[in-house]
Amino acid sequence: MNINVEMFLQTLPIMGKGMLYIFIVTLVIILSIIVLNKVSGNKDNNKDNNKDNNKDNNKDNNTDTNTDN
C-alpha cells in the first residue's frame, strides 16, 4: 500500500477549512441560543416555579398546623 504524501498534504488545507467552518457554525448556533434566551426570557418559567413554591409552602404550613393539634 503506497501513501501519496503530496496528495495528503494538498488535502490538509481543505480539511482545515472544513474544521474552521464547523467551528464557526457551532459558535453561531451557541450565540443564537444565548440571544434567543435573553430575548424571550424565563418570565413564564419563573411564574410557574413561584406557583409550585407557593404550593409547597402551603403544604408545609398545613403540616405544621396539623402537628400543633
N, C-alpha and C positions, 0 to 999 in steps of 0.2 A: 504494500500500500504506500503510495507516494503522496506526500503532502506538499502542495504547491504553496510555498511561503509567500511568494509575491502576491498571489491571489488573496491569501489570507490577510495580508497587510492592506490590500486595497479595500477589503470589506470592513476593516475596523472603523474608518470614518463613518460609514453608513450605519453601523451598529451604534456608534457613539451618538449620532444624530437621533436615532430611534429612541435610545435611552433618555436623551435630553428631552425629547418631545413627550415621552411618557411622564417624566418628572414634572414638566410644565403643566400638562393636563391634570395631573394629580393635585398640584398646587391650586389650579383654577377651581377644581371641584371643592377642595377644602375651603378656599376663600369664599366661594359662593354659598356653601353651607353656613359659614360663620355669618355672612351678611344676611342671609335669609332668617337665621335665628335671631339676629338683632332687630331686624325689621318687624318680624312677626311677634317676637317677644314670647314670654311664657305667662302672659296675663291670665289666660284661661286655666292653665295648669295650676297656677298659684291659687286661684279661686277654688278649684276642686280640692286641692290639698288643704286649704283652710277649712272647707266644709268637713272633710274627713277628720281633721284635727279637732274640730268642734264636736263632732260626734264622739270621738274617743274621749274628749274631756268630759262630755256629758255622761258617758258610761262610767268613767272614773268617779265623777261626782255622785252618781246614783249608787254606786257600790259603796262609797264612803258613807253616804247617809244610811244605807241599809245596815251597815255594821254598827251604827250607833243605836239602832233599835233594839 
